[in-house]
Amino acid sequence: MIRIALVGQPNCGKSTIFNHLVGYKANTSNLPGTTVEYMKSTALVEGKKAEVIDLPGTYSLTSLDLAEAQTRNFLLSGEVDAVLNVIDASLLSRGLELTLQLLEMGIPLVVCLNMEDEARRKGITIDADALSERLGVPVVSAIAVRGIGVKQAAASVLAAAKDHPAVPPPVYSSDVEHAIDRLSSHLKETAGGTNFSPRLIAIKLLEGDAFFTDLVRERGFAEIDMLEKMRERIVQLRGRSGNEVLASERHHLSMQLFEEVTTIGSPTIGLRDRVDSLLMHPFFGYIFFAAIMYGFFLLVFKVGALIEAPIMGLFDSSVDALATVINPDTIWFFMLRGTIQGVAGAIGIVLPYLIPFLTGLAVLEDIGYLPRAGYLMDVFMHKIGLHGKSVIPFITGYG
């Protein structure tokens, strides 16, 4: 069965595409030897079954973060036939930095420009054909929340998995390319029998990637001294480490691609933008935050009280009915009454308030207010050593 991996940065709509393809029947698994979780399920694409894997959202595929490194190693394990790289089209230049790292791996790749409506709302028009020509891989536009373009993206990545086309690597500045080419020429024998190209290994060695450094040592790479000298040479020429230099190269190339394939016009200012400017205002934003939280908890308590009264009435009636069957002075009556009152406490007192609270919290999350609340409260939370998003557990804990 063909295996397709969905890769993208957080909040790019990757999971929305995953749910469109597989529905809501998915299994959670861990990447081999780690606690890093991913979702997987089977989908019917173009009449054929394919296993779709939703990998954790990641901004990069370097070895500096466990989830990022394990995601990269999973992609390079040979277990994935093709990758669907989901990009937030409204943040194209940032998303392309991850795309360039995927191109370095040489895995069959299709780019999905999701949230195209958001990009247009910001006044950004993307020429998908021009971007495809410059990247050398298929590019499909989509609006996943409406299901637009999802089937086309799935069909395109399935075709890439079958045909296994060559993926052109990104080309960087001449001094960096010289170092990569020189090191690659010494890695041909070392790379033999692995899923990694000499160029990829060379890039990762220049970045100081611990996984690839250990790999070449284990495979008897004899040019470690030359590698160290090349790393030092990059530091001398650029004043930064190899990892920083390559990161800046990707950033520069992604910005260049963005400028070449996009047309920037005037953004569309709608009602949502006007409301957002009020909710995030440096003064009125906090007033709205206090008002929203007050209204939220007031609604929770009002709704909870309405539900609690009839439920508790049922349990009280049950105790009265029990008294007509069992002598109220017996131990059995006290035990059964205690059991009923205990269940009443859980069902009649907790649930009437908990369900509206969790429902309201989910609504605030879905409309995007909770992340904005976290941003607003960041200044205050930092004063007590916490991140702004810690306000959400504060709200939950109070509830």
C-alpha positions in Angstrom: 0.0 0.0 0.0 1.3 3.5 -0.9 2.2 5.6 2.1 1.7 9.4 2.0 3.0 11.7 4.7 1.4 15.1 5.4 4.1 17.6 6.5 3.7 21.2 7.3 4.2 23.9 9.9 1.7 24.3 12.8 -1.7 25.8 12.0 -1.3 25.3 8.2 -4.5 23.3 7.9 -2.7 19.9 7.6 -5.0 18.1 9.9 -8.1 19.5 8.1 -6.8 17.9 4.9 -6.1 14.7 6.8 -9.7 14.6 8.1 -11.1 15.3 4.6 -9.1 12.4 3.2 -9.7 9.8 5.9 -12.7 11.0 7.8 -12.4 10.8 11.6 -11.3 7.2 11.8 -7.6 7.5 12.6 -5.1 5.8 14.9 -2.5 7.5 17.0 1.0 6.0 16.9 4.5 7.0 18.1 7.5 7.5 15.8 9.8 4.6 16.3 11.6 4.7 19.6 10.0 8.0 20.7 7.0 9.5 22.4 6.4 11.8 19.4 2.9 11.0 18.2 1.4 11.1 14.7 -2.0 10.2 13.2 -2.5 7.6 10.4 -5.4 6.0 8.6 -6.3 4.7 5.1 -8.0 6.7 2.4 -9.4 6.0 -1.0 -7.6 8.2 -3.5 -8.4 7.9 -7.2 -10.1 4.5 -6.4 -7.0 3.2 -4.7 -6.2 2.7 -1.1 -3.4 4.7 0.5 -2.1 5.0 4.0 -2.1 8.7 5.0 0.2 9.8 7.9 -0.3 13.2 9.6 3.1 14.0 11.1 3.4 16.6 13.9 3.5 20.2 12.8 7.1 21.4 12.6 8.8 24.6 11.5 12.1 22.9 10.6 13.7 19.5 10.1 16.9 20.2 12.0 18.2 18.0 14.8 17.8 20.8 17.4 14.4 19.6 18.5 13.4 16.0 19.2 10.1 16.1 17.3 11.7 17.8 14.3 14.6 15.4 14.2 12.4 12.3 14.6 10.0 13.6 11.9 12.9 14.0 9.6 14.4 10.6 10.3 11.0 9.0 9.8 10.7 10.7 6.3 14.2 9.4 5.5 13.5 5.9 6.7 12.3 4.8 3.3 8.8 4.0 4.7 7.2 7.0 3.0 6.5 6.9 -0.8 5.6 10.6 -1.2 5.1 13.8 0.9 2.3 16.3 0.7 3.8 19.6 2.0 0.9 21.7 3.3 1.7 25.5 3.3 -0.4 28.3 4.7 -0.6 30.4 1.5 -1.0 33.6 3.5 2.5 32.9 5.1 4.1 31.6 1.9 7.7 32.8 2.5 7.8 31.3 6.0 6.3 28.0 4.8 8.8 27.6 1.9 11.7 27.3 4.3 10.4 23.9 5.3 9.7 23.1 1.7 13.4 23.7 0.8 14.4 21.2 3.5 12.0 18.6 2.1 13.5 19.2 -1.4 17.0 18.5 0.0 15.8 15.0 1.0 14.9 14.1 -2.5 11.5 12.4 -1.5 8.7 12.7 -4.1 7.0 15.9 -3.1 3.8 17.8 -3.9 3.2 21.3 -2.4 -0.4 22.2 -1.3 -1.0 26.0 -1.0 -3.8 25.9 1.6 -5.8 28.8 2.9 -5.7 30.5 -0.5 -8.7 32.6 0.5 -6.8 34.0 3.5 -3.9 34.9 1.1 -6.3 36.7 -1.2 -7.9 38.5 1.8 -4.4 39.8 2.6 -4.0 41.0 -0.9 -1.6 38.2 -1.9 -2.0 36.5 -5.3 0.2 33.4 -5.9 1.1 32.1 -9.3 1.0 28.4 -8.5 2.3 27.4 -12.0 5.3 29.7 -11.6 6.1 28.4 -8.1 5.9 24.8 -9.5 8.3 25.6 -12.2 10.8 27.2 -9.8 10.6 24.4 -7.2 10.5 21.6 -9.8 7.5 19.8 -8.1 3.7 20.0 -8.5 1.9 22.8 -6.7 -1.8 22.6 -5.9 -4.0 25.4 -4.5 -6.6 24.5 -1.9 -9.0 25.8 0.7 -9.2 22.8 2.9 -12.0 24.0 5.3 -14.3 24.1 2.2 -12.9 20.9 0.7 -11.6 22.8 -2.3 -8.5 21.4 -4.0 -8.1 18.5 -1.4 -8.9 15.8 -4.0 -6.6 17.3 -6.5 -3.8 17.5 -4.0 -4.3 13.9 -3.0 -4.4 12.7 -6.6 -1.2 14.7 -7.4 0.7 13.2 -4.5 -0.5 9.7 -5.3 0.8 10.1 -8.9 4.2 11.3 -7.4 4.3 8.3 -5.2 3.7 6.0 -8.2 6.0 7.7 -10.7 8.7 8.6 -8.2 10.0 11.6 -10.2 13.4 13.1 -9.6 13.2 16.0 -7.1 15.6 18.9 -7.9 17.5 20.1 -4.8 17.5 23.8 -4.0 20.7 25.7 -5.1 22.3 28.0 -2.6 25.1 30.7 -2.8 28.3 29.8 -4.7 30.5 29.5 -1.6 28.0 27.2 0.2 27.5 25.1 -3.0 31.3 24.8 -3.3 31.5 23.4 0.2 28.5 21.0 -0.4 30.0 19.8 -3.7 33.4 19.3 -2.3 32.2 17.4 0.7 29.7 15.3 -1.4 32.5 14.0 -3.6 34.1 12.4 -0.5 30.8 10.9 0.7 29.7 8.8 -2.3 31.1 5.6 -0.8 29.8 6.5 2.7 26.3 7.1 1.3 26.1 3.8 -0.5 23.5 1.4 0.9 21.7 4.2 2.7 18.5 6.2 1.9 20.5 9.4 1.9 22.1 11.2 -1.0 25.7 12.4 -0.6 24.4 16.0 -1.0 22.0 15.6 1.8 24.6 14.1 4.1 27.0 16.9 3.2 24.4 19.6 4.1 23.6 17.9 7.4 27.3 17.5 8.2 27.9 21.2 7.5 24.9 22.0 9.8 26.6 20.0 12.6 23.7 17.4 12.6 24.6 14.9 15.3 22.6 12.1 13.7 24.5 12.3 10.4 27.8 12.9 12.1 27.4 9.7 14.0 26.3 7.9 10.9 29.4 8.8 8.8 31.7 7.9 11.8 30.0 4.5 12.0 30.5 4.0 8.3 34.2 4.7 8.4 34.3 8.2 6.9 37.9 9.1 7.0 37.7 12.8 6.2 36.5 14.1 9.6 39.4 16.5 9.9 38.5 18.0 6.5 34.9 18.3 7.6 36.0 20.3 10.7 38.2 22.5 8.6 35.3 23.2 6.2 33.0 24.1 9.2 35.7 26.4 10.5 36.1 28.0 7.0 32.4 28.7 6.8 32.5 30.4 10.2 35.5 32.5 9.1 33.8 33.5 5.8 30.3 34.2 7.2 30.9 34.8 10.8 28.3 32.2 11.8 28.0 28.5 12.2 27.1 26.2 9.3 23.6 25.6 10.8 23.0 29.4 10.9 24.4 29.9 7.4 22.2 27.3 5.8 19.2 28.5 7.7 19.8 32.0 6.3 20.3 30.6 2.8 16.9 28.9 3.0 15.3 32.1 4.3 16.9 34.2 1.5 15.8 31.7 -1.2 12.3 31.4 0.2 11.9 35.2 0.2 13.3 35.3 -3.3 10.8 32.7 -4.4 8.0 34.6 -2.7 8.8 37.8 -4.5 9.0 36.0 -7.9 5.7 34.2 -7.7 3.4 36.6 -5.8 1.6 39.9 -6.6 0.9 42.0 -3.6 -2.3 44.1 -3.7 -4.5 45.9 -1.2 -5.8 43.7 1.6 -9.5 43.3 2.1 -10.6 44.8 5.4 -13.7 43.0 6.5 -15.9 42.8 9.6 -13.6 40.2 11.1 -10.6 42.4 10.8 -12.3 45.3 12.4 -13.5 43.1 15.3 -10.0 41.7 15.6 -8.4 45.2 15.8 -10.8 46.0 18.7 -10.2 42.7 20.6 -6.4 43.1 20.2 -6.3 46.8 21.0 -3.5 47.7 23.5 -6.1 49.3 25.9 -9.6 48.2 24.9 -8.5 44.6 24.3 -8.1 44.1 28.0 -11.6 45.5 28.7 -13.1 43.2 26.1 -11.1 40.3 27.6 -12.5 41.0 31.1 -16.0 41.4 29.6 -15.8 38.2 27.6 -14.6 36.2 30.6 -17.2 37.7 32.9 -20.0 36.9 30.3 -18.6 33.4 29.7 -18.6 32.4 33.4 -22.0 34.2 34.0 -23.5 32.2 31.1 -22.0 28.9 32.5 -23.4 29.5 36.0 -26.8 30.6 34.7 -27.1 27.6 32.3 -25.7 25.2 35.0 -28.3 26.4 37.5 -31.1 25.8 35.1 -30.0 22.3 34.5 -29.0 21.5 38.1 -32.4 22.2 39.6 -34.5 19.5 37.7 -31.7 17.0 38.0 -31.3 17.4 41.7 -35.1 17.3 42.0 -35.1 13.8 40.4 -32.6 12.6 42.9 -34.5 14.1 45.9 -37.6 12.4 44.6 -35.7 9.1 44.5 -34.7 9.5 48.1 -38.3 10.3 49.1 -39.5 7.2 47.1 -36.9 5.1 48.8 -38.2 6.2 52.2 -41.6 4.7 51.4 -40.0 1.3 50.6 -37.3 1.0 53.3 -37.6 2.1 56.9 -35.7 5.5 57.1 -34.2 4.4 60.5 -32.4 1.4 59.1 -28.7 1.2 58.1 -29.7 0.1 54.6 -31.7 3.3 54.0 -28.7 5.5 55.1 -26.4 3.5 52.8 -28.7 3.7 49.8 -29.4 7.4 50.4 -25.7 8.1 50.6 -25.1 6.3 47.3 -27.9 8.3 45.6 -26.6 11.6 47.0 -23.1 10.8 46.0 -24.2 10.1 42.4 -26.3 13.2 42.6 -23.3 15.3 43.5 -21.4 14.0 40.5 -24.2 14.2 38.0 -26.5 16.9 39.3 -23.9 19.4 40.6 -20.8 18.9 38.5 -22.1 18.0 35.0 -24.6 20.9 34.6 -21.7 23.4 35.0 -18.9 21.3 33.4 -20.6 20.7 30.1 -21.5 24.4 29.4 -18.0 25.4 30.5 -16.2 22.9 28.1 -18.6 23.8 25.3 -18.0 27.5 25.7 -14.3 27.0 25.9 -14.4 25.0 22.7 -16.4 27.8 21.0 -13.8 30.4 22.1 -11.1 28.1 20.8 -12.8 27.5 17.5 -13.5 31.2 16.8 -9.8 31.9 17.6 -10.3 34.0 20.7 -8.2 31.9 23.1 -4.9 32.4 21.2 -5.6 36.1 21.1 -6.3 36.1 24.9 -2.9 34.3 25.3 -1.2 37.1 23.3 -2.9 39.8 25.3 -2.0 38.3 28.6 1.6 37.5 27.6 3.0 40.7 29.3 1.4 39.9 32.6 2.1 36.2 32.5 5.8 36.8 31.9 6.0 38.8 35.1 5.3 35.6 37.0 7.5 33.5 34.8 4.9 32.0 32.5 4.0 32.2 28.8 0.9 34.1 27.7 -0.8 30.9 26.6 -0.7 29.9 30.3 -3.8 32.0 30.8 -5.8 29.1 29.2 -5.0 26.6 31.9 -5.7 29.4 34.4 -9.2 29.7 32.9 -9.7 26.0 32.9 -8.5 25.6 36.5 -10.9 28.3 37.7 -13.7 26.5 35.8 
